Amino acid sequence: DSEELEQYTYTNDAPVDENGVLVTYDNKKHNLDSTQYKQQAEGRKKKQQLIRNVQMKGVKSESITIEEIAEAFNISQSSARKYLQMTEEEVLALDSPKQYKKRKTVMDDYLNMIYKMLHDKIDPAKIFSYVLRKGYCGSYKTLENYIVLLAKNNFNRKFYINFQYKKEYPQEVTIIKRSHVISWIVQKKSEETNPSELEHYMNLIQEHFNIVTVLKEVYEGFYSILMGKDPEQLDKFIETYELSPIKGFINGIKKDIDPVKNAISHSESSGFVEGNNNKFKLLKRILYGRAHLVNLFKKCYTAFQVKRKGFRIQNLLEMDELT
């Protein structure tokens, strides 16, 4: 309700208590109940126990050396030395996650506002609407998560804002996506086909946005040159469009002018090599780092050998050097 929101006068000034003292609060969007933070908490407990064990061994055996302690606990000598010098307060501090400097986000202009409204126990849905009214233009989901987690981490209040976000246009509005425009630019039109409904709208778009017409001409011109046999036509193309909105593309062609002209003049292509490189990089991103180098080799070997005559997957499984 707009009238109800107008009664609020919250700003993003830093919150203060009744004595005017600045209030420090957790302004980060972290969910301590998530699997990630639970695993980190488990890791900190194990580290605490390791530090105490190192310190206990150092106290019990005063003659033991740093090298022997490091070897006994399978840690580096610098870590062993650091653990021995840690105070009990420093060890207990591991109970809490380390506080890193907060990075700048789209929420920075609204965090204090949200905290003060949560402190005053205002309904989260109203906080959500009020922040939007104040000019927030980021993701709705990000705003929702900040409200929920600020309430949970600072006031131990747990709730969920179950808003359903759905952007709709009036029925009389026709939506033409950018991908549709690009597809229309690069498609090959046939003289036998009748103009489609999309082409009707594209004619209207070209009337209002001349850049679409320019891009269409550029694509068709460059495609015909690239598929032709006269590399000298490329020089005319560059001269025509070097001061146009696609001058960045033209500058790129100038840097690699010889390879581009060779692609026009010769029938040979590096497409086979580049295609295999692309396949290998895709496999690497899927496997390497998770399944280790051995399985990366197996996967790539299979992908490139599977079409070879006489290839059997059993042969790969039986290779001793890969087991």
Rosetta silent file (secondary structure, phi, psi, omega in degrees, C-alpha in Angstrom):
SEQUENCE: DSEELEQYTYTNDAPVDENGVLVTYDNKKHNLDSTQYKQQAEGRKKKQQLIRNVQMKGVKSESITIEEIAEAFNISQSSARKYLQMTEEEVLALDSPKQYKKRKTVMDDYLNMIYKMLHDKIDPAKIFSYVLRKGYCGSYKTLENYIVLLAKNNFNRKFYINFQYKKEYPQEVTIIKRSHVISWIVQKKSEETNPSELEHYMNLIQEHFNIVTVLKEVYEGFYSILMGKDPEQLDKFIETYELSPIKGFINGIKKDIDPVKNAISHSESSGFVEGNNNKFKLLKRILYGRAHLVNLFKKCYTAFQVKRKGFRIQNLLEMDELT
SCORE:     score description
SCORE:     0.000 S_00000001
   1 L     0.000  121.289 -175.890    0.000    0.000    0.000 S_00000001
   2 H   -63.485  -40.109 -178.397    1.617    3.273   -1.146 S_00000001
   3 H   -64.585  -36.680  179.256   -0.026    5.377    1.555 S_00000001
   4 H   -69.418  -36.868  179.552    1.297    3.088    4.277 S_00000001
   5 H   -68.820  -29.074 -177.739    4.821    3.191    2.869 S_00000001
   6 L   -66.605  -18.797 -179.675    4.773    6.994    2.794 S_00000001
   7 L   -76.082  -17.519 -179.901    4.660    7.104    6.594 S_00000001
   8 L   -83.338  141.988 -179.067    8.170    5.615    6.812 S_00000001
   9 L  -129.697   35.482 -177.512   11.139    7.988    6.805 S_00000001
  10 L   -74.110  141.948  175.741   14.062    5.592    7.021 S_00000001
  11 L  -122.687  178.208 -178.762   17.388    6.582    5.470 S_00000001
  12 L   -95.616   18.997  174.434   20.649    4.743    4.930 S_00000001
  13 L   -63.999  150.698 -178.152   22.467    6.620    7.694 S_00000001
  14 L   -60.061  137.861 -179.054   24.439    4.366   10.032 S_00000001
  15 L   -71.548  144.193  176.513   22.262    2.990   12.895 S_00000001
  16 E  -130.534  155.331  178.455   22.827    4.276   16.434 S_00000001
  17 L   -84.876 -173.187 -176.362   21.459    3.129   19.805 S_00000001
  18 L   -64.597  -17.798  179.215   19.431    5.195   22.296 S_00000001
  19 L   -96.684    4.344  179.686   22.675    6.772   23.566 S_00000001
  20 L    81.817   11.590 -179.821   23.775    7.844   20.110 S_00000001
  21 L   -86.842  137.166 -178.097   26.508    5.200   19.912 S_00000001
  22 E   -62.488  133.827 -179.407   27.164    3.700   16.490 S_00000001
  23 L   -95.119  127.721  175.119   25.760    0.178   16.142 S_00000001
  24 L   -99.749  127.575 -177.630   27.960   -2.469   14.551 S_00000001
  25 L  -138.272  167.194  179.574   26.032   -5.300   12.912 S_00000001
  26 L   -80.390  107.147 -176.252   26.549   -8.182   10.507 S_00000001
  27 L  -105.436   19.311 -178.985   25.888   -6.646    7.091 S_00000001
  28 L  -101.217  153.788 -179.559   27.008   -9.592    4.970 S_00000001
  29 L   -96.314   75.993  177.050   24.801  -11.986    3.053 S_00000001
  30 L  -127.008  135.851 -179.135   25.975  -15.293    4.476 S_00000001
  31 L  -101.166  102.441 -175.547   23.813  -18.191    5.558 S_00000001
  32 L   -69.212  -11.273  177.220   25.583  -19.893    8.455 S_00000001
  33 L   -91.079   -1.741 -178.070   23.185  -22.853    8.177 S_00000001
  34 L   -73.476  162.098 -179.722   24.266  -23.637    4.627 S_00000001
  35 H   -59.758  -39.035 -178.715   26.355  -26.716    3.800 S_00000001
  36 H   -60.000  -50.373 -177.326   29.347  -24.534    2.929 S_00000001
  37 H   -70.972  -31.150  176.461   29.495  -22.782    6.304 S_00000001
  38 H   -66.055  -40.002  177.694   28.812  -26.027    8.195 S_00000001
  39 H   -66.240  -39.063  178.053   31.767  -27.654    6.457 S_00000001
  40 H   -65.568  -38.928  177.882   33.936  -24.639    7.255 S_00000001
  41 H   -63.700  -40.489  177.267   32.863  -24.789   10.907 S_00000001
  42 H   -62.649  -40.975  178.913   33.773  -28.486   10.998 S_00000001
  43 H   -64.636  -37.671  178.566   37.164  -27.641    9.503 S_00000001
  44 H   -66.967  -36.402  177.952   37.792  -24.961   12.142 S_00000001
  45 H   -65.117  -42.391  178.270   37.012  -27.454   14.945 S_00000001
  46 H   -63.408  -38.034  179.166   39.472  -29.948   13.482 S_00000001
  47 H   -67.538  -39.198  176.798   42.087  -27.200   13.239 S_00000001
  48 H   -58.637  -45.950 -179.347   41.486  -26.224   16.877 S_00000001
  49 H   -64.396  -38.904  178.292   42.038  -29.812   17.953 S_00000001
  50 H   -62.872  -43.142 -179.503   45.174  -30.060   15.822 S_00000001
  51 H   -63.147  -42.973  179.805   46.611  -26.880   17.383 S_00000001
  52 H   -65.494  -38.406  177.614   45.911  -28.141   20.895 S_00000001
  53 H   -65.015  -40.251  177.509   47.540  -31.482   20.101 S_00000001
  54 H   -63.258  -45.280 -179.351   50.622  -29.700   18.732 S_00000001
  55 H   -65.255  -37.727  179.282   50.845  -27.491   21.805 S_00000001
  56 H   -65.596  -41.436  179.064   50.386  -30.461   24.137 S_00000001
  57 H   -66.651  -36.586  178.386   53.171  -32.387   22.435 S_00000001
  58 H   -67.051  -34.379 -179.857   55.431  -29.353   22.617 S_00000001
  59 H   -74.728  -42.434 -177.039   54.767  -28.958   26.372 S_00000001
  60 H   -68.660  -34.775 -177.568   55.209  -32.637   27.213 S_00000001
  61 L  -120.660   88.431 -176.279   58.445  -32.994   25.270 S_00000001
  62 L   -66.329  -23.313 -177.867   60.486  -29.847   25.729 S_00000001
  63 L   -85.631   -6.303 -177.749   63.418  -31.367   23.873 S_00000001
  64 L   -70.929  144.085 -177.541   61.402  -32.083   20.726 S_00000001
  65 L   -94.897  164.260  177.225   62.300  -29.991   17.676 S_00000001
  66 H   -59.608  -40.334 -179.386   60.059  -28.096   15.260 S_00000001
  67 H   -61.178  -41.450 -179.255   61.038  -30.535   12.517 S_00000001
  68 H   -68.526  -38.096  177.720   59.903  -33.511   14.591 S_00000001
  69 H   -65.915  -44.597  179.906   56.568  -31.887   15.460 S_00000001
  70 H   -60.309  -40.836  179.775   55.928  -31.008   11.815 S_00000001
  71 H   -69.796  -36.857 -177.957   56.681  -34.575   10.766 S_00000001
  72 H   -65.867  -34.994 -176.857   54.537  -36.061   13.533 S_00000001
  73 H  -106.868    4.882  177.269   51.430  -34.088   12.502 S_00000001
  74 L    58.103   47.055  176.926   52.174  -33.929    8.754 S_00000001
  75 L  -128.233  168.764  179.489   52.258  -30.133    8.676 S_00000001
  76 L   -75.661  160.170  179.821   54.843  -27.584    7.549 S_00000001
  77 H   -65.098  -37.128  178.822   57.472  -26.308    9.963 S_00000001
  78 H   -64.719  -38.092  177.687   56.134  -22.756    9.718 S_00000001
  79 H   -67.123  -41.867  178.834   52.644  -24.004   10.678 S_00000001
  80 H   -60.771  -43.310  178.887   54.060  -25.984   13.599 S_00000001
  81 H   -64.829  -40.713  179.455   55.933  -22.931   14.846 S_00000001
  82 H   -65.000  -43.835 -178.404   52.825  -20.751   14.455 S_00000001
  83 H   -63.963  -38.086  179.729   50.592  -23.224   16.320 S_00000001
  84 H   -65.618  -28.509 -176.622   53.023  -23.454   19.237 S_00000001
  85 H   -91.340   -8.164 -177.607   52.995  -19.660   19.619 S_00000001
  86 L   -71.292  140.103  176.592   49.192  -19.230   19.471 S_00000001
  87 L   -85.059  167.581  179.100   47.417  -18.112   22.651 S_00000001
  88 H   -63.192  -35.052  178.614   44.224  -19.710   23.967 S_00000001
  89 H   -63.981  -39.860  178.857   42.252  -16.630   22.893 S_00000001
  90 H   -67.522  -34.771  177.898   43.520  -17.018   19.325 S_00000001
  91 H   -69.321  -42.993  179.135   42.556  -20.687   19.318 S_00000001
  92 H   -66.027  -27.377  179.794   39.052  -19.926   20.645 S_00000001
  93 H   -64.391  -17.859  178.526   38.648  -17.242   17.965 S_00000001
  94 H   -70.484  -11.405  177.114   38.513  -20.052   15.402 S_00000001
  95 H   -62.759  -28.441 -177.832   34.988  -20.811   16.641 S_00000001
  96 L  -106.833  144.959  177.655   33.741  -17.900   14.512 S_00000001
  97 L   -64.261  148.895 -179.522   34.273  -17.494   10.751 S_00000001
  98 L   -67.314  134.953 -178.779   36.885  -14.945    9.731 S_00000001
  99 L   -91.487  109.415  178.058   35.409  -11.538    8.939 S_00000001
 100 L   -92.648  160.843  177.943   36.616  -10.331    5.568 S_00000001
 101 L   -65.270  132.379 -177.564   36.174   -6.843    4.181 S_00000001
 102 L   -73.760  132.708  176.913   32.795   -6.533    2.497 S_00000001
 103 L   -79.058  153.570 -178.933   32.900   -5.951   -1.218 S_00000001
 104 L   -69.312  131.809 -179.620   30.869   -3.138   -2.748 S_00000001
 105 L  -133.790  172.620  178.919   27.455   -4.316   -3.934 S_00000001
 106 L   -67.653  -14.982 -178.060   24.239   -2.830   -5.278 S_00000001
 107 L   -86.800   -8.418 -172.136   22.814   -3.219   -1.744 S_00000001
 108 L   -58.092  -30.177 -177.639   25.258   -0.837   -0.030 S_00000001
 109 L   -82.484    3.367 -174.497   22.860    2.118   -0.265 S_00000001
 110 L  -134.258   -5.763 -174.258   20.091    0.201    1.526 S_00000001
 111 H   -64.944  -45.851  179.012   21.685   -2.068    4.174 S_00000001
 112 H   -62.893  -37.786  178.142   21.463    0.396    7.072 S_00000001
 113 H   -61.647  -46.083 -179.843   17.886    1.160    6.095 S_00000001
 114 H   -64.138  -43.295 -179.703   16.958   -2.521    6.127 S_00000001
 115 H   -60.200  -44.728 -178.257   18.673   -3.098    9.478 S_00000001
 116 H   -66.957  -35.260  178.316   16.816   -0.224   11.147 S_00000001
 117 H   -71.922  -36.248  174.805   13.468   -1.388    9.786 S_00000001
 118 H   -66.181  -38.394  177.754   14.140   -4.943   10.979 S_00000001
 119 H   -60.866  -34.513  179.232   15.105   -3.543   14.380 S_00000001
 120 L   -87.190    8.424  175.151   11.724   -1.825   14.514 S_00000001
 121 L    58.437   41.600  175.420   10.035   -5.147   13.634 S_00000001
 122 L   -81.888  145.181 -178.002    8.456   -3.916   10.439 S_00000001
 123 L   -55.730  130.438 -177.311    6.940   -6.562    8.200 S_00000001
 124 H   -56.598  -36.202  179.416    9.590   -7.906    5.771 S_00000001
 125 H   -63.631  -36.115  177.828    7.245   -7.545    2.792 S_00000001
 126 H   -70.991  -36.995  176.061    6.868   -3.842    3.603 S_00000001
 127 H   -61.055  -44.251  178.896   10.650   -3.502    3.922 S_00000001
 128 H   -56.349  -50.172 -177.899   10.976   -5.096    0.497 S_00000001
 129 H   -67.015  -36.919 -177.893    8.491   -2.659   -1.047 S_00000001
 130 H   -66.185  -41.452  179.613    9.989    0.337    0.763 S_00000001
 131 H   -64.452  -40.554  176.313   13.499   -0.393   -0.537 S_00000001
 132 H   -61.762  -39.441 -179.601   12.126   -0.688   -4.085 S_00000001
 133 H   -65.906  -27.936 -178.865   10.346    2.620   -3.577 S_00000001
 134 L   -81.914   -1.336  173.545   13.650    4.192   -2.522 S_00000001
 135 L   113.557    5.460  178.825   15.209    3.393   -5.895 S_00000001
 136 L   -62.780  131.194 -177.067   16.692   -0.087   -5.621 S_00000001
 137 L  -128.996   18.350  178.334   17.097   -1.474   -9.154 S_00000001
 138 L   -87.258 -161.665 -179.268   19.012   -4.705   -8.585 S_00000001
 139 L   -69.415  136.169  176.558   17.812   -8.290   -8.493 S_00000001
 140 H   -62.750  -39.061 -178.207   14.645   -8.946   -6.500 S_00000001
 141 H   -65.442  -37.397  177.591   16.104  -12.232   -5.264 S_00000001
 142 H   -63.516  -45.264  178.324   19.224  -10.478   -3.953 S_00000001
 143 H   -61.145  -44.288  179.577   17.111   -7.986   -2.022 S_00000001
 144 H   -60.128  -45.774 -178.977   14.975  -10.794   -0.614 S_00000001
 145 H   -63.596  -39.370  179.290   18.038  -12.772    0.517 S_00000001
 146 H   -64.365  -42.899  179.804   19.584   -9.748    2.245 S_00000001
 147 H   -62.029  -46.714 -177.910   16.395   -9.027    4.206 S_00000001
 148 H   -63.361  -45.860 -174.509   16.052  -12.671    5.294 S_00000001
 149 H   -77.966  -32.123  174.051   19.716  -13.127    6.260 S_00000001
 150 H   -63.484  -39.923  177.717   20.124   -9.753    8.006 S_00000001
 151 H   -66.049  -40.465 -177.473   17.132  -10.670   10.157 S_00000001
 152 H   -71.258  -44.724 -174.088   18.499  -14.134   10.862 S_00000001
 153 H   -78.875  -23.816 -176.637   22.121  -13.140   11.598 S_00000001
 154 H  -107.625  -28.956 -175.614   21.366  -10.023   13.680 S_00000001
 155 H  -123.760    3.396 -179.438   17.990  -10.668   15.316 S_00000001
 156 L    54.825   35.753  177.481   17.713  -14.471   15.173 S_00000001
 157 L  -105.595  126.814 -177.988   14.466  -14.105   13.263 S_00000001
 158 L  -113.493  123.282  176.417   13.751  -16.755   10.662 S_00000001
 159 L  -157.720  168.901  178.155   11.221  -16.199    7.917 S_00000001
 160 L  -131.687  136.290  177.112   10.883  -16.493    4.151 S_00000001
 161 L   -96.085  101.516 -175.340    9.494  -13.957    1.722 S_00000001
 162 L   -92.747   63.651  175.994    7.597  -16.112   -0.745 S_00000001
 163 L   -82.474  146.082  173.815    6.996  -13.528   -3.437 S_00000001
 164 L  -107.429  112.831 -178.278    6.245  -14.714   -6.944 S_00000001
 165 L   -96.165  124.505  178.929    7.967  -12.458   -9.467 S_00000001
 166 L  -145.115  117.754  178.941    6.542  -12.531  -12.927 S_00000001
 167 L   -91.368  123.878  179.337    7.150   -9.914  -15.591 S_00000001
 168 L  -128.734  146.700  174.579    4.334   -9.659  -18.073 S_00000001
 169 L  -106.365  154.674  175.584    3.666   -7.382  -21.002 S_00000001
 170 L   -57.014  150.655 -176.242    0.205   -6.369  -22.199 S_00000001
 171 L   -61.490  -28.507 -177.858   -1.287   -8.807  -24.690 S_00000001
 172 L   -80.139   -3.066  179.405   -1.228   -6.220  -27.452 S_00000001
 173 L   -93.783  129.048  176.809    2.582   -5.876  -27.127 S_00000001
 174 L   -98.597  128.294 -177.358    4.717   -8.110  -29.376 S_00000001
 175 L   -97.747  121.958  174.295    8.105   -9.111  -27.940 S_00000001
 176 L  -114.039  111.747 -177.240   11.028   -9.407  -30.342 S_00000001
 177 L   -76.300  159.272  177.804   14.106  -10.722  -28.542 S_00000001
 178 H   -60.112  -37.849  178.902   17.645   -9.676  -29.383 S_00000001
 179 H   -62.420  -32.984  177.154   18.382  -13.264  -30.435 S_00000001
 180 H   -65.083  -40.865  179.842   15.527  -13.000  -32.957 S_00000001
 181 H   -64.663  -44.132 -179.820   17.100   -9.876  -34.450 S_00000001
 182 H   -64.099  -41.776  178.562   20.516  -11.549  -34.699 S_00000001
 183 H   -61.773  -38.860  179.061   18.974  -14.643  -36.302 S_00000001
 184 H   -66.359  -36.888 -179.142   17.232  -12.467  -38.848 S_00000001
 185 H   -65.985  -41.151 -172.624   20.496  -10.660  -39.663 S_00000001
 186 H   -94.447   -4.315 -177.837   22.501  -13.840  -40.329 S_00000001
 187 L   -75.264  155.772  175.110   19.799  -15.932  -42.016 S_00000001
 188 L   -99.044  113.419 -178.160   19.810  -16.638  -45.762 S_00000001
 189 L   -82.006  137.722  178.284   16.514  -15.526  -47.225 S_00000001
 190 L  -100.410  141.128 -178.946   15.037  -17.571  -50.062 S_00000001
 191 L   -70.460  -23.243 -178.825   13.166  -15.876  -52.885 S_00000001
 192 L   -76.274  -23.498 -175.205   10.549  -18.663  -52.925 S_00000001
 193 L   -84.114  145.322  176.726    9.484  -18.121  -49.311 S_00000001
 194 L   -79.286  150.711  177.814    6.898  -15.523  -48.357 S_00000001
 195 L   -58.132  129.952 -179.699    7.883  -12.867  -45.813 S_00000001
 196 L   -80.795  173.023  177.386    7.262  -14.212  -42.333 S_00000001
 197 H   -62.446  -35.378  178.892    5.612  -12.384  -39.471 S_00000001
 198 H   -61.992  -42.196 -179.128    9.075  -11.794  -38.001 S_00000001
 199 H   -64.866  -31.580  176.077   10.221  -10.028  -41.151 S_00000001
 200 H   -61.995  -44.778  179.266    7.185   -7.765  -40.927 S_00000001
 201 H   -70.999  -32.574  179.006    8.257   -6.684  -37.463 S_00000001
 202 H   -65.726  -33.001  175.625   11.883   -6.442  -38.547 S_00000001
 203 H   -62.657  -39.559  177.282   10.882   -3.909  -41.171 S_00000001
 204 H   -67.300  -38.497  179.723    9.349   -1.809  -38.406 S_00000001
 205 H   -65.131  -41.233 -179.567   12.466   -2.228  -36.276 S_00000001
 206 H   -64.046  -31.869  178.443   14.701   -1.090  -39.133 S_00000001
 207 H   -64.177  -33.391 -177.310   12.622    2.056  -39.531 S_00000001
 208 H   -96.749  -23.526 -177.458   13.373    3.040  -35.931 S_00000001
 209 L  -129.836   95.774 -176.752   16.867    1.556  -35.563 S_00000001
 210 H   -64.732  -23.810 -178.460   19.082    2.132  -38.582 S_00000001
 211 H   -60.446  -30.746  178.952   21.919    0.154  -36.975 S_00000001
 212 H   -63.949  -42.449  177.719   20.017   -3.081  -37.740 S_00000001
 213 H   -63.451  -42.047  179.254   20.082   -2.269  -41.450 S_00000001
 214 H   -61.821  -45.707 -179.169   23.796   -1.443  -41.260 S_00000001
 215 H   -64.352  -36.822  177.702   24.596   -4.711  -39.518 S_00000001
 216 H   -62.608  -45.690  179.345   22.572   -6.645  -42.072 S_00000001
 217 H   -64.414  -40.893 -179.817   24.523   -5.055  -44.934 S_00000001
 218 H   -63.242  -46.303 -178.336   27.831   -5.619  -43.163 S_00000001
 219 H   -61.930  -47.823 -177.966   27.112   -9.288  -42.508 S_00000001
 220 H   -65.002  -39.113  178.648   25.980  -10.023  -46.057 S_00000001
 221 H   -65.473  -46.997 -178.283   28.917   -8.100  -47.536 S_00000001
 222 H   -67.727  -38.009 -179.826   31.540   -9.766  -45.366 S_00000001
 223 H   -63.639  -43.731 -179.398   29.986  -13.232  -45.842 S_00000001
 224 H   -65.718  -36.195  178.002   30.019  -12.922  -49.634 S_00000001
 225 H   -68.471  -44.295 -177.482   33.678  -11.790  -49.581 S_00000001
 226 H   -64.800  -35.711 -179.744   34.729  -14.570  -47.221 S_00000001
 227 H   -86.900   -6.485  179.729   32.992  -17.219  -49.325 S_00000001
 228 L   -87.305 -164.242 -176.486   34.299  -15.733  -52.562 S_00000001
 229 L  -123.877    4.685 -175.678   37.699  -16.005  -54.222 S_00000001
 230 L  -111.287   97.785 -178.645   38.805  -12.360  -54.511 S_00000001
 231 L   -66.785  -18.877 -179.529   40.779  -11.207  -51.425 S_00000001
 232 H   -67.924  -23.370  177.667   41.102   -7.698  -52.879 S_00000001
 233 H   -63.329  -24.484  179.765   37.418   -7.150  -52.147 S_00000001
 234 H   -65.123  -35.857  178.772   38.351   -7.199  -48.466 S_00000001
 235 H   -63.756  -39.686  177.466   40.303   -3.954  -48.860 S_00000001
 236 H   -65.884  -38.775  178.412   37.206   -2.246  -50.273 S_00000001
 237 H   -61.695  -45.200  179.627   35.130   -3.611  -47.406 S_00000001
 238 H   -63.284  -43.634 -179.951   37.572   -2.207  -44.841 S_00000001
 239 H   -62.913  -35.065 -178.414   37.659    1.182  -46.567 S_00000001
 240 H   -70.807  -38.749 -169.347   33.846    1.336  -46.617 S_00000001
 241 H  -114.004    9.096 -175.380   33.268    0.494  -42.938 S_00000001
 242 L   -69.980  -17.866  176.636   36.429    1.615  -41.103 S_00000001
 243 L  -111.174   14.815 -178.575   34.653    4.707  -39.739 S_00000001
 244 L   -89.127  178.475  177.799   31.299    2.994  -39.155 S_00000001
 245 L   -61.786  -13.617  179.651   29.857    1.716  -35.833 S_00000001
 246 L  -101.937   28.635 -177.461   31.699   -1.594  -36.468 S_00000001
 247 H   -61.627  -26.910  176.116   35.152   -0.005  -36.557 S_00000001
 248 H   -63.668  -41.787  176.531   36.231   -2.346  -33.728 S_00000001
 249 H   -64.541  -41.402  179.372   35.512   -5.328  -35.965 S_00000001
 250 H   -64.047  -41.613  178.455   37.356   -3.645  -38.849 S_00000001
 251 H   -62.812  -35.657  176.719   40.393   -2.974  -36.648 S_00000001
 252 H   -64.652  -39.028  177.232   40.415   -6.662  -35.723 S_00000001
 253 H   -64.958  -40.702 -179.556   40.472   -7.624  -39.399 S_00000001
 254 H   -59.971  -38.092 -178.399   43.351   -5.199  -40.028 S_00000001
 255 H   -66.346  -31.931 -178.651   45.446   -6.873  -37.325 S_00000001
 256 L  -118.260   40.519 -172.919   44.982  -10.289  -38.977 S_00000001
 257 H   -62.347  -39.309 -178.368   44.629   -9.151  -42.563 S_00000001
 258 H   -66.348  -48.280  177.335   46.980  -11.788  -44.025 S_00000001
 259 H   -60.528  -36.496 -179.911   45.276  -14.824  -42.420 S_00000001
 260 H   -66.982  -42.572  178.758   41.858  -13.498  -43.461 S_00000001
 261 H   -66.309  -35.638  177.220   42.983  -13.020  -47.063 S_00000001
 262 H   -64.957  -36.509  178.769   44.521  -16.487  -47.043 S_00000001
 263 H   -64.376  -31.256  178.292   41.190  -17.922  -45.876 S_00000001
 264 H   -77.091  -39.814 -173.612   39.571  -16.292  -48.913 S_00000001
 265 H   -77.247  -34.902 -171.815   42.242  -17.340  -51.395 S_00000001
 266 L  -109.772  151.461  179.361   42.802  -20.950  -50.311 S_00000001
 267 L   -84.889  -17.031  179.307   40.417  -23.850  -49.875 S_00000001
 268 L   -67.587  149.554 -178.445   42.365  -25.290  -46.927 S_00000001
 269 L  -141.113  149.122  175.714   40.911  -24.665  -43.487 S_00000001
 270 L   -94.049   15.346 -177.467   42.028  -25.071  -39.885 S_00000001
 271 H   -59.251  -38.813 -179.983   38.461  -25.916  -38.872 S_00000001
 272 H   -62.433  -45.638 -179.781   39.306  -29.551  -38.106 S_00000001
 273 H   -65.475  -46.608 -178.800   42.136  -28.579  -35.750 S_00000001
 274 H   -64.539  -36.098  177.863   40.136  -25.804  -34.077 S_00000001
 275 H   -63.997  -41.740  177.267   37.160  -28.127  -33.677 S_00000001
 276 H   -67.609  -37.089  175.666   39.294  -30.723  -31.896 S_00000001
 277 H   -60.968  -42.488  179.669   40.832  -28.017  -29.699 S_00000001
 278 H   -63.769  -41.358  179.148   37.359  -26.899  -28.712 S_00000001
 279 H   -63.309  -43.168 -179.083   36.341  -30.483  -27.905 S_00000001
 280 H   -64.327  -42.982 -179.688   39.440  -30.994  -25.757 S_00000001
 281 H   -64.551  -36.613  177.185   38.915  -27.752  -23.811 S_00000001
 282 H   -63.301  -45.812  178.339   35.314  -28.699  -23.133 S_00000001
 283 H   -62.602  -38.836 -179.970   36.367  -32.079  -21.749 S_00000001
 284 H   -62.469  -43.181  179.936   39.058  -30.410  -19.649 S_00000001
 285 H   -66.164  -31.662 -179.573   36.560  -28.036  -18.043 S_00000001
 286 H   -73.870  -41.392 -168.520   34.252  -30.942  -17.241 S_00000001
 287 H  -107.019  -47.020 -167.421   36.845  -33.283  -15.740 S_00000001
 288 L   -63.967  134.148 -177.294   40.196  -31.772  -14.865 S_00000001
 289 L    99.003  -27.488  177.184   40.526  -30.777  -11.220 S_00000001
 290 L  -103.562  -46.682 -174.495   37.698  -33.054  -10.133 S_00000001
 291 L  -107.089    6.718  174.525   38.574  -36.409  -11.647 S_00000001
 292 H    72.293  168.981 -171.195   42.349  -35.862  -11.921 S_00000001
 293 H   -66.452  -33.922 -178.580   44.686  -36.089  -14.906 S_00000001
 294 H   -60.404  -49.109 -178.929   44.331  -39.854  -15.397 S_00000001
 295 H   -71.345  -27.961  173.963   40.594  -39.692  -16.017 S_00000001
 296 H   -61.651  -44.409  179.195   41.032  -36.582  -18.172 S_00000001
 297 H   -63.660  -43.612 -179.786   43.298  -38.605  -20.465 S_00000001
 298 H   -59.452  -46.135 -177.356   40.854  -41.520  -20.542 S_00000001
 299 H   -64.287  -45.396 -178.725   37.936  -39.265  -21.434 S_00000001
 300 H   -67.904  -41.045  179.095   39.836  -37.401  -24.164 S_00000001
 301 H   -59.585  -43.388  179.813   41.328  -40.611  -25.549 S_00000001
 302 H   -64.533  -44.409 -176.612   37.854  -42.138  -25.787 S_00000001
 303 H   -62.393  -36.981 -176.130   36.337  -39.043  -27.412 S_00000001
 304 H   -90.759  -17.203 -175.781   38.988  -38.860  -30.125 S_00000001
 305 H  -105.341  -12.900 -170.678   39.427  -42.618  -30.710 S_00000001
 306 L   -60.877  -27.058 -178.467   35.871  -43.911  -30.527 S_00000001
 307 L   -90.797   -1.792 -179.593   35.305  -43.527  -34.293 S_00000001
 308 L   -75.665  143.596 -178.904   38.509  -45.323  -35.267 S_00000001
 309 L   -65.972  131.552  178.203   38.142  -48.717  -36.863 S_00000001
 310 L    85.783   -0.874 -179.574   38.805  -51.559  -34.454 S_00000001
 311 L   -72.722  132.466  176.700   38.625  -49.396  -31.317 S_00000001
 312 L  -128.403  134.176 -179.212   37.203  -51.207  -28.279 S_00000001
 313 H   -62.359  -28.137 -179.820   36.456  -49.577  -24.943 S_00000001
 314 H   -62.716  -34.243  178.446   37.714  -52.737  -23.226 S_00000001
 315 H   -61.531  -37.763  179.351   41.196  -52.029  -24.560 S_00000001
 316 H   -67.286  -41.186 -178.940   41.197  -48.700  -22.743 S_00000001
 317 H   -66.939  -26.501 -176.162   40.085  -50.268  -19.465 S_00000001
 318 L   -92.319   -0.838 -179.389   42.848  -52.865  -19.674 S_00000001
 319 L   -68.905  116.933 -174.175   45.674  -50.399  -20.252 S_00000001
 320 H   -62.627  -38.090 -175.435   48.034  -50.925  -17.306 S_00000001
 321 H   -70.526  -10.806 -179.808   49.503  -47.452  -17.369 S_00000001
 322 H  -103.099   -2.033 -178.213   46.068  -45.868  -16.843 S_00000001
 323 L   -90.688    0.000    0.000   45.022  -47.969  -13.851 S_00000001
